[in-house]
Amino acid sequence: MSIKLRYFLPGILLACLPLFAQQAPEKPKAPDQSALPGDHPAEKKIDRAASYYHYSLAHMYEEMMAATSRTEYATKAIEEYRLALENDPDSQFLNASLAELYVRTGRIRDAVLEAQDIVKRDPNNLEARKLLGRIYLRSLGDMRSGAQSQEVLRLAIEQYEAIIKIEPANAENHLLLGRLYTLNKDMLKAETEFKAANQADPNSEEAVVNLAYLYNEEGDTKRAVEALNSVPEGARTAKIYAALGYTYEQQKDYKQAIASYSRALELDRDNLDAMRGLAQNLTNDNQTEAALKQYLVVEDADPQDPQAPMRISEIYRRMGKFDLALDHLKKAAALAPESMEIAYNSSMLLEAQGKYDEAAEILQKLVTRTTHSDGNYTTGERNNRALFLDRLGNIYRTEGRPLLAIETFRKIIDLGGDEASRGYQEIIDAYRDRKQWAEATKTTQEAVEKFPNDRALKLMLATQLADDGKADESIKVARSLLKGQPEDREAHIGISQVYARLKRWQEAEESLAEADKLSTRPEEKEYILFLQGSMYERQKKIDLAEQTFRKVLQLDPNNAMTLNYLGYMMADHNLHLEESLAMIKKALSMDPQNGAYLDSLGWVYFKLGDYDRAEENLRKAAGKSPNDPTVQDHLGELYARTSRWKLAATHWERALDEWNKSAPSDVDPQDVSRVQKKLETTKVKLAQQKE
């Protein structure tokens, strides 16, 4: 008998009485041969009429409990069920009903014991096993990961494996078991169950979506797309299209993702997941205005979702609209005051405004909040902690506090794993910023010894060796990364950069061409074009560099790095000065604290003859990048043009000093020669003024 009968109205319960009466009388149990004569307890008499009477009362109290939420009715219902069971102790229906009541009243342990007792007596009792399965599933949702949750997961799998044997044609059972196997990282078994669900119900969108999700989890996005596209186009639901959108997003095919999420919304305009997916992929595809508009739609559709105002804040921050960014970040914080992600975004906003001390204070609190005294972290906790430490260390670098930055980055190394590699990379960059080449080389070698298979670290070692003048050794290390696989793209890019530092331009271009062959996504092609433009500029092929950079901007008009590079290059060669100014301003609006962009802006103002604005921005650039010889050279030019010869000499001396400490690949001998001559001329003028 189905346990759902207990939800019938009292008037209908009378009709159920014959069903109880129709149960076959229980066979008398064999006497216990081990008991002594005379010790047999009196055989309990089954009284189904009395049992049904108490069951009726139990059901009535259940209904009253549901209507009033008063706990005393739950207590009375449980008492009546127990009285019903005293009169019919082997009734599986009553046991199951009592177990269900225990679940509804939060007495989970009692519910489990009741259901386990039924299963022990009748291993094929489907309702009892499903009840146990539901309890375990609910418990899993309430638990954090750990040994206890793993044990509950094992128990849930055990129940649903039994359920499948009893009811093999039920698609929902296969789906649930497949999801449990997925949680248990048993992907082959999960795949089998999802396919069985699809076979049991060929129209089940859940089976297809779960199968696609499984393939995505395994990184096999091609099979995920194939599974979803196996559903005829006319039969595809919003959920299918949303799953396609997610899969294309994993492939970084953002335009296809946008198309799929848009189709999902055409079929279900209230699908919040599709709304969010569309907004995110518009962001990924650099369609900033469209992404902002879509996130505003999400915010309106779900005012309690803190993610939407936070993403809107991020977009406004990148657009340089800091007041609007702050307004939306406050909205997000009000909805989720304990969110570490929102706090992290607050630090990013403060950093973008140049409020480094305030940004650092927030990050320090996040670092403290994520500290475990035993040093043990989950993967997610380790990732978050590394992110906070990374950002904090980079603020210290920006503030010119290298020792504190390196100390902070070493805490990332202490986390171990991939994060340790990331910590080493930051320390190496910090040493390179300070032109401490010996320390950079030593740290790079130490890192590669610890992580011999880490590609990024090996490429850093190759770069360091090239800068140390060890060209052959550098190339050998870089080329050792090539494995004849699609993953070689990053290696080819790195090898190209090594050749470029050695000024072996033909080999650099050939390596970049190999990387281009392995670039499949639009943003990958875009990055190769940027590197090609940079390489042409360094070879003084200005026309070719300009053409290449403009191709990048056709693909992404908001590419700040390209806007700045092209704007600066044209200004430096007195080309298209007004257009250069517009490009650099746009780049700076997206990253207003960037020292290189401030230098570019100051330089284009200098070329336009606006010396006050030139000085303002060049001085800001020098504050951000005091060790950059180009910035010092530009200040020297400005002060010489405005007849402040002593200041000009000071900055040209600083430029020559910084070039002298730089790696050979970062120095243009023509620039050094030009500045040296100007400094000598300026010193003569200063000497003449003293006479």
N, C-alpha and C positions, 0 to 999 in steps of 0.2 A: 504494500500500500504506500502510496506517495506521501511523504511528510507534508506536502503542500495542503493536505486535507485539513490540517489544523488551523488554517486561515479561513475556513468556510464559516459562514454565519451560523449562530446557534440553531436556527430553525432548520438548517440543512443537515446539521449533525445527526439528527434522528435517522436520516436516510442512510447513514454510514453504519448503523448498528448491525444490519445483516452482514456487512463485510467483516466485522469482528467475529460474528457468530460463525461465519463460513470457514474461519481458520481451523485447520485440522487439529484435533486434540493432540497434546504433547504425548509422545511415547514415554512411558515410565522409565526412569533411569535405572540401570542395573545397580543392585545394592553394593555398597562399598565392602568388599570382602575382607578388608583389613580391619574393619570396625568390629568391636566385640559384640556378641549377642546382647540385645537389650539396650545398646547404645544408639540405635537408629533413631534419628529425630522423626517426629510425626511428619508424614508426607504432606507438603503444602498443597492445599486445594486451590485449583484455578477457578476463579469466579469472574467471568468476563463481563457480566452485567454490572457488578460492583466496580470492576476496572473501568468500564465505559462511563459510569456515573462520575467517578473521580476525574477521568479524562475530560469530561464535559465541563466540570467546574474549573479544571486547570486551564482549558481553552478560554473560558469566560474571563478568568483573571488575566490571562495574557492580553485579551482584547482591551480590558480595562486599563492594564498597564500601558499599552500602546496609546490609548486615548488620553491618559492623564499624566504619564511619566512618573507615577508614584511607585516607589520601590516596594512598598508593602504588598502591592498586588503581585509583583514578581515573586516575592517570598511565598505567598499563598499558592501561586501557580506551581512553583517547585514542589511544595508540600503535597499538593493534589496529584502531581505526576508520580511522586514516590508512592502515594497510597494506591494509585492505579497500578503501578508496577508490583506492589505487594500482592495484588490479586491476579496479576498476569506477568510474572517475573521474566518470562522469556520473550515477551513481545518486542520485536525489533522496532516496530513502529513507535511504541511508547518511549523506548530508549533513545531513538533518534530524535523524537520530539523534545525530550528533556535536554538532550545535548544541544539542540538548536536554541532552546531557551537560555541555556547557559551562555551560549555565544552572544545572544542578544543582550544579556544583562552583564556582559563583561567577565563572566566567570569562565575564562578560557581553559584553565587547568581542568576544571570539572567537566567541561565539554569534551576535552581531549580524552579524559579517562572514560567517559561514557561511550564515546565513539570507538575508542580502542577496544573496549569490552565487547561491543557489538561485533567488530571485525574479528576479534579473537574467536568468538563463537560461530561467526559466519563470514569467512574470508571473502566471499563473493557478494557481500552486501554493498551494493553500489552507492546508496545514499549515504551510508556511514563513511565510506571512503571519500566520497566527494566532500562531505562535511569536514573531515580531517584535512583534505587537500586545501579547502578554502581557508581553514584556520591557519595552516602553515603559510599559505600565500599572504594572508593578512599580516602575520607575524613578520614575514620577510620585509614587507613594506615599512614596518615600524622600527626595524633594527638597523644599526650601523654595521658596516662590514666587519668581519672578525670570525673567530672560531665558532661562536654561538650561531651566527647567521648561516655559516657554512653547514652546520649540523641541521638547522631547520630546513635549509635548501635540500639537503640529502633526504630528509623525511618527506618533503613535498614531492620530490622526484619519485621516491618509493611508492607513494600513494597513487600518483598519476600513471606510473608504469602498470600498477595493478588495475587501475580504472580502464586503461586502454585494452587490457586483456579481456575485461568483462564487457566493455562496450566499444569494440574496435571501429565501428562505422561512424562514430561521432566526431565530426571535424573539430569541434571546440576542444575536445579532450586532447587531440593531437596538437592543436595550437598552444594550449597551456603547457603541455609537456615540452614542446619545442622551445618555448620561452624559458622554461626552467633549465633546459640543457644549455641554452645560450648564456644564461646567468652563470652556469657552472663551467663555461668555456669549453663545453663538449660540442663543438660545432658540427661534426659529422652526424651525430645523433640528432641534433637540432634540425639539420637540413632534411634528414629522413622524415622527421615528424611533420615538418611544414609541407613537404611533398605529399605525405599521407593525408594531411588535412585538405590539400588541394584536390587530391583524388577522391576523397570522401564527399567534397562539395566543390565541384569545378567552378562555381560562381562565387566562391569565397574570396573577397578582396583582401581579407585579413591574412589568408594563407600566402598570397602573392606578396603583400607588403612586408610580412615578417620574413619571408625568404629573401627579399631584396635587402632588408635591414641586415640580415645575417651576412650576406655577401659583402655589404658595405663594411661591416665590422671586420671582416677578413681582408679588407683592402681590395677585393675583387669587384670594383665598380662596374666593369664591363658586364659581368654576369648579372649584376643587380639590374642594370638597364635592360638586359635581355629578358629577365623575369618579368619586369613591369610592362615591357612592350609586348609580351606574349598575350596580354589582355587586348582583345580587339578594340580599336579606337572608339567605336561607338558604345562600348560597354565600360569604358574607363570612368571611374568616379573621381570626385575631388580628392579623395584620399590617395588614389593611384597617382594622380598628377602631382600632388604634394610630395609623395615619395620619390617620384621622378625628379622633381625640383631639388630635393635633398641630395639625391645621387649625383646629379649633374654638378651640384655645388661641391661635392667631394672630389669630383674630377676637375674642379676649377673651371668648368665650362659655364661661366656665369650667364651668358646670353641664353643658353638652353634652359638653365635653371629659372631665369626670369620668365621665359615663355611658358614653362611648365607650371610655375606658381600662379602666373596670370590666368592660365586655363583653369586651374583649380578654383580660383576665385570667381571665374565666370559661372562655374557649376555650383559653387557654394560661397556666396558673398560674405557669409559670416564666419568663414573658416579662419580662425585667429592664427593657427600655425602657418597657413599659406600666406596670410598678411605679413607675418614676421619674416618668413622665408623670402618673400618678394623684396621687402625692405632691405634685408641683409645683402641679398645678391645685387640689388641696385647699387648698394654701397661698394660691394666687391668689384663691380664693373665700372667704378668711378663715375656713376651717374648721380652725382651728389644732390642736385636739386630734386630729382625724382625720388631718391632715397629719403630725403627729408620730408617730402610730401607724404610718402607712404608711411613713415614712422608716425607722423601726425595723425594719420588715419588709425593706426594701431593704438595710439594713445587715447583717441576718442572712443574706440571700440572697447577698450579694456582700461578704464581709468585707474584700476588698482594694480596694474602691471608696472613695476619700477623699471623694467628693462627699456621700455619705449622712451621715457624721458631721458634716461641715461644715454641711449644711442643718439637721441636728438642733440643732447649736450655735446657729445663727441663730434658730431658733424659741425655744429656751430663753432666749437673750439678750432677745428681744422680750417674753418672759414675765417677765423680771426674775430668772430663775433662773441667776445668773451662775456658780455652782459647777458645775452640770451643763453649762452652755454651755462652760466651760473644759475639762471632762473630755473632751467630744466633739471639741473643737477640737484637743486634744492627740492624740487618735486619728487625726484627719485629717492632722495635721502629721507624724506618724510614718509614714504611708503615702505622703505626698508632701512631703518636707521642703523642696523647692525651689519649691513652689507659691506664686505671688504672690497668688493669690486667698485662700488660707488665711492668709497673712501679713496681707492687707488685713482679713480678718475678725477677726484677732487685735487689730488696731488699733481696730476698731469695738467690740469687747468691752471693751477698756481704756477707751475713750472713754465708753462707757455707765456704767462704774464711776467715772468722774471722774478717771481716771489719765491726764491729758492729756499730760504730758511723755513717758510711756512710749509712748502711742499715736503721738505726733508722731515719736518716734525711729524706730519701725517704718516710718512713712510716708516719712520722710526717706531711709531706706535703699532703699525701693522707688523713690523718685524718682531716686536716684543710680543704681540698677540699670537703670533704663529710659532713662538719658541716652545719647544718641548724639552724639558729638563733631561729626559732620557735619550734625546737625540734620535728618536724613532719617529718617522713620518710616513703617512700614506703617500701614494704617488701624487694625488691632488694637492696635499699639503706641501709636499716638497716643491712642486711646480710653482705654487703661489708664493712660497717663501723666497724661492730663487728670483721670481719676478720682482718682488718688493726690494730685495737686496740689490738686484741689478740696477733698478731705477735710482735707488738711493746712492749707490756708488757713482753713477753717472752724473748725478747732481753735484756730488763732491768734486768730480773731475771738472765740471763746468765752473765751479767756484774756485778752481785752482788749489784744491786740497788733495793732492795726489796720494799722500800717505794714508789718509783716512779712506780714500776711494779704494786703494789696494787692500787695506784691512777689511773693508766691507766685502769686496769680491772674494777674499779668501774664505769668508763664511759660506759662500756658494759652493766652493770646492769641498768644504766639510760635509755638504749634503750628499756627496757621492753621485755616481751614475752620470747621466747626460748633463745634469746640472753642473757637475764638477768640471766637465769640459768647457762649459759656458763660462764658468768662473775664470778658468785659465785664459780664455780668449780675451776677456775683459782686462785682466791684469797685463797681458801682453800689449794690448792697445794702449793702456795707461802708460806703460813704459815707453812705447813708441811716441806717444804724444809729447812726452818729456825729452825725447831724443836720447833716452838712456838705453843705447843699443846693446851694451853688454848684458844688462839685466833682462832685456827683452829676449835675447838669444838664449840665455841660461834658462829662463822660465819656459820658453817654447820647447827646448830640449827635454826639460823635466816633464812637461805635459805630454809630449809624444811618447816618452818612455812609459808613462802611466796608461796612456790610451793609444796604443800603436795602430789601432784600426780606425781612429777618428779622422775623417777626411779633412774637416775644417782645420784641425790642428796641424795636420801634415802640410796643408797648403800654407799655413802661417809660417811653418818652419822653412818651406821652400822660399817664401818671400823674404824671410829674415836672412837666409843664406845668400840670396841674390843681393840684398842690401849690404851684406858683409863682404861682397866681392867674390863669393864662391859660386860662380855661375854654373859650372858643370855639376857640382853637387846639388845645387838648387833644382836644376832641370831633372836630374835623376830622381830626386824625391817626389817632384810633382808628377812626373810621368809614371811613377810606380802606382799611382792611383787608378790608372786606366785599366778597366776590366773587360772592355768590349761589350758593355751593357748600356741600356738607356740612362742608368744612373751616372754614366760618365759625363753627362752634360756639365755638372758643377766642376768636375775635374778639368775639363777642357777650358772652362772659363778661368779657373785658377791658373792653369798653365799659361793661358794667354796673358794674364796679368803679370806673371813672372817674366815672360819674354818681353813684355812692355817695359817692365822695370829695368831690364837689361838693354833696352832700346834695340831689340832684335825684332823690328816691326813686321817683317814678312812672316816670320814664324808666329808672331802674336796674332796676326790677322788670320792665318791658316787655322790656328787653334780655335779662334772665335767662330770661324766658319763651321768647324766641326760641332761646336756647341749649338750653333744655329740649326744644324740638321736634326739635333735631338730635342729642339724646342718645339713643343706642340701647342701650348696654350698661348693666348694673345699676350698676356703679361710677360711670358718668357721671351717671346719675339721682341717685345717692346724693350726689355732690358738689354738684349743683344744689340739692338739698334743704338741704345744709349752708349754702350761700351764702344761700339764702332765709331760713333761721333766723337767720343772722348779721345780715342786713339788717333783719329784724323787731326783733331785739334793739336795734339801733342807733337804731331809731325808737321805742323804749320800748313796743313791742307784745309784752309779755312772754308773755302767754298763747299768742299765735300762734307766737312763737319756740319756746316749750316744746313745743308740739304738733309743730312741724316737726322739731326736733332729735330728738324721740322716734321719729319716722318713720325717721330715719337709723339710729338704734340698733336698730330692728327689722330693718333690712337688714344691719347690721353691728354686732353687740354689742361688738366690740372696737375700734371707731373711737375712738382715743385723743383726737383733736382734738375730736370731738363730746362725748365723756364729760367732758372738761375744760370746754368752753364751757358746756354745760348745767349742770354741777355748780357752776361759778362763778356763773353767772347766777342760779340758784336761791338760792345762799347769799347773794349780794349783796342779794337781795330778801327774805331771811329765809324762804325756802320750802323745805320738805322737806330740812332740814339734814342729817339722818342719811343720806338717800339721796344728797345732794350729796357728803358725805364719802366714801361708798363709790365713787361715780363717779370722783372726783378721784384717790383712791388707786389705782384700777384704771388710770387713764390714766398716773399716775406710775410704776406698776410696769412699764409698757411703755417709758417714756422717763424714767428717774430723774434725769437731769441737766437736764431742761427747766425753765428759769427761770420760765416762765409757769405751768407746772403746780405748781411749788413755791409760787409766790405764791398760787395758788388754794387749795392745801392750808392754807397759813398763814391765809388769810382765812376759810375755813370753820371752822377751829379758833377763830379770834377770835370768830366769830358764835356758836359753841357755848360761849364763855366759858373755853376752855382756853388761857390766855394764854401759858403756858410753851411749849407746842407751836407755838402761833401764832408766837411770836418766833423759835423755832428755824428754822422753815421760811421765814418772811419774810426773815430774815437770809441764809439760803442763796439765796433768790431774788434779793436785792439783790446778792449776790456774782456771780450769773450774769448779771443784767440791771441793772447799776448806773445805766443811763441811762433806765430805765423810770419815768415819773412816777407810775404807778399803784402800783408797789411802794413807792416813797417815801411816797406818801400813806397806804398801809396801815400802814407802820411808824410814821408819825406818829400814826395812830389808836390803834395798840397802846400806844405810849408815853404818849399822853394818858390812855388808859383806866387805865393802871397808874401814873398821876401822875408820870411822868418827863418833866416839861414841857420841859426844855431839849432833850432828845433829840427830843421831838415837834416842837418848833419847827425844829430843824435839818433834820429830814426833810421837813417841810412846805415849808420854804424851797427845799429841793432839788427837790421836786415842782413847785413853781411855776416854778423856773428851767428845768427840763426841758420843761414845757409851753410856756414862752415860746420855746424853741428848736424846738418841734415844728411840723410842718405843720398848718395850720388844720383839715384834715379829721380829724386824730388827736386833736383837743382838744374836750372837752365844756365849753362855757362855764359850765354849772351846777356842774361839778366844780371849776373854777377859782375860781368865786365862793365855793363852800362852803369850800374850803381857805383862801382868803384871809381869810375871816371868822374861821376857827378859829385861824389863825396870829396874827391881830391880838389875839384874846382871850387866847391863850397868852402873847403878849408882855406883855400887861397883867399877867397873873398873875405872870410872872417878875419884872417891875418891882416889883410889890407885895411879893414875897418879899425883895427887896433892901432895902426900906425898914425 
